[in-house]
């Protein structure tokens, strides 16, 4: 979710009656009140809510919401239909003030902590800060807690379009960053044995993420599998040259050279 304060025509929410509502987007879009999942409704209504959730406490123009719901072919009654969807969302949420109306659109008034994506980002930030301070156990705990919040791809039950698609891509990138950060923490604490299989699986899905390649090479090398570690580099170099037309970056090349030289300290530094 986008961070920052309230913008647009809506006054700041008092927070009354909101704390029992939780919005979850790290998987299928769900809304819960007092631990009970609420029925959001049909796909068009879910797209309206998803778009509002991408811009919490901000005014979202009605034109943008119409585009998110109907794309390039909205019906003549799109504005009226949008009003109906907002009406039903307000009823479902149990608090009409949660979706405010403005002169040009609507806005979801929600405390950031009620949105799982916001909490995820806070945990990732905290984990990365702890890692930089050398608090590796704490870093692992925070990063793992954030990653455990995912229930599938973000907004996985929606056909991607507009703001929801952009936000899903952004959150997926942050998830990969969090995984790489946790990998680094576990490599620094000597937990390479349990990492190899997971790293190779991740690498098969994301073969051009060079930080991930370096981590896989490091885990293999520390597991006594130097030949396999070097083979990973060669495969990556060939794939980059054939499909992208570039060479591996300096950090990954340094890991390769350190493994060739058997320099454990340099291998660790190359992944830092």
N, C-alpha and C positions, 0 to 999 in steps of 0.2 A: 504494500500500500504506500502511496505517496505520503511523505512525512510533511510536517509543517503545520502552521496554525490555520485557523478558519479563514477562508477567503470567500468572496461573493457576498450576496445580500443577506445571509442568514446570521442572526445573532447567536452568540455562543450558547450551547446547550447548558441547562442547569444540571444535567446528569440524573435528574429524578426519574426513576422507573426504568433506567436504561441498563443498570448493572447486571440484571438477570438475563439480558440478551447477549448471545454470542454469535458472531458471524464467522463462518469457516469457509475458506476458499482454497486451502492447500489440499485439494482433492475435489470431490463433488461439492458444489455450492450447498451449504446447509446453514440453517438458522435454528438456534435453540433458545428457549426461555425456560429458566429454572430446570435445566437439564433435559427438557423435553423438546424433541425436534418438531419444528413447525412446518406445515405443508405450504411451500412457497407457491406452488401452482404450476401452470404450463410453461413451456419453454420461453415464450415471449416475455412473460412476467419475470422469469429468472434472469433474462438478459437485462431487463431494466434494473433489477437489484444489483446484478454483477457490475454494471456500468457505474451505478452510484457508489458501490463499494470501492471502485478503483479511484474515486475522488471523494473520500469521506470529508464531511464538513466543508464542502465546496459546492458552489452552484454549478450544476451540469445543465447546459442549454437543452431545451426540449428537442431542438433539431438534432443534437448529438444522440439523444436517447432514441429518437425515431430511427436514426441511421443504424444504431446498434441492434434494434429489434427487427427492422424490415429491410435494411440495406438499401440498394439502389431502386427498389420497387415498392415504396410504401403505398398503402391504400389511401384513398381520399380522406378516409376517416381516421388517419393515423394519430392525429393530435387527440381526438376524442377517445380513441382506444388507449392511448397512453394514460390519459386521465383515469380511465377505468382500471388499468393495471396498478396505478399508484394508489387508488382507492382500496383495492383489494390487498395490496401490500401493507398499507396502514392497518387494516383490520387484522391481518395475519400477525403483524408485529405486536398488536395490542396496545399501541401508543401512537396516535395520529401525529404527534409532534416529532416522531423520529424521522419522518420524511417531510421536510419543509418545502413550501412553495415560494417561488420568487417570481419576479416580473417576467423572466425569460425561461425559467426551468425549475428544477427540483434539486434538493440536496439531502443526503443522508446525514443526520446528526447523530454521531456515534463517538463514544470515547475510544481513542485508539486501542486501548487495552482489550476492548471487546472484539477485536478483529485478529484472528490467528496469525495472519501474515505479518502484522505489526509486531506481535510478540515474538514471532520467529526472527525477525530482523534484529530485535533487541538482544535476543540470545546469541545470535551470530556475532553481533558487534561486541558483546561482552566476552565471548569466547576468544575472538581475535585479540582483544585488548589483554586478556589474561595470558594468552600465548606470548605476546610481545613482552610482558612483564616476567616471563619465565615461570608462570604459575600453570604448569602443564596439566596437572590433574584437574584443576578448576576449569581450564580451557576445554578439556575433553568432556567434562560434565555439561558445560553450557552448550557446546556445539552438538553433543549427542541429544540433549533435551530439545533443541531446536529441530534437528533432523527427524526426531521421533514424532513431530507434529504432522508430518506429511502423510496423507492417506491416498496418494496417487498424484497425478499431474494436477497442477493448479487449474481450477475451473474445468475439470475433466469432463463434466457432464454437459458442457455447452459447446456448440459449434463456434469456434473462435472467430471473432470479428471485433474490429474497433479496439476500444480501451481494454476490454477483457483479454484480447489476444496479446496486446502489448504488455499488459501486466503479468500475464501468465509466462511470457518469455523472460521478462525481467526476474520474476521469482524463481524460475527454473535455473537461470544463470546464478542467482544467489545461492540456490541449493547446491549447485556444483562447487561453488567457491567454498561453501561450508564443509562439504565433503573433503575437498582438497586441504582445507585448513586442519580438519581433524586427522587426515592422513599424516600430515606433517607432524602434528603433536605426537601421534603414536609412533612414528618413525624416530622422533627425538627421544622417546622413552623406551626404545628397544623392543617395541611390540610388532616387529616386522613379520613374524611367523604367521600371525593370524590375518595379515593384510594382503598377502600375495594373491589369493584367490579373488578377493573383492576388487583389488586394483586391476587385475587382468580383465575382470568382467566389465568394470567401468571403462577401461581402455578400449575394449571391443565396441562399446557404444559411443565413445568420444575419442576417436583415434588421433585427433589433431590438438588436443589440449596438452601442451608441452609440459606444463607443471605436473600433470597426471602421469605422463610418460616417464618423467624423471623420478617420480615417486615409485612407480612400478619397477623401474630399473634398480633403484636403491634397495627396495625390499627383496628383489631377486638376488642381488649381489650379496646382501647380508645373510641371505638364506643359503649361501654357498652355491648359487646358480649363476655364476658370472657369464657363462656362455649364453644363457637365455637372456640375461640382462643386456648384453651387447646386441643380441639378435633383435630385441625390441627396438633398440635405437636404429639399427639398419633398416628395419621395416618402416619405421616412422620417417626416416630420411627419404627413403624411396617414395613413400606415399605422398609426402610433402612436395617432392620434386615433380612427380607425375601429375598430381591432381591440383596443386596450388601454384607450383612453380617457384617455391622458395626453399631455402635451407633451414635446418633447425636453428633456433635462436642460441645465443651465447650461453645462457644458464644450462640448457639441456646438453649442449656440446661439452660444457665443462664437466657435467656429471659423467658423460661418456669417457672423456679423457681421464678422469679420476679413477673410474673403474678399470680402465686399461692399465693404469699405473698401480692399481691396488692401493690407492691412497684413501683410506677410510675417512679421514678428516675432510679432505676435499670433496668427497662424495656428499657428506653431510652438509657442507657449506653450499654446495651447488643446489641443494633442495631448500635452502633457507630463504 
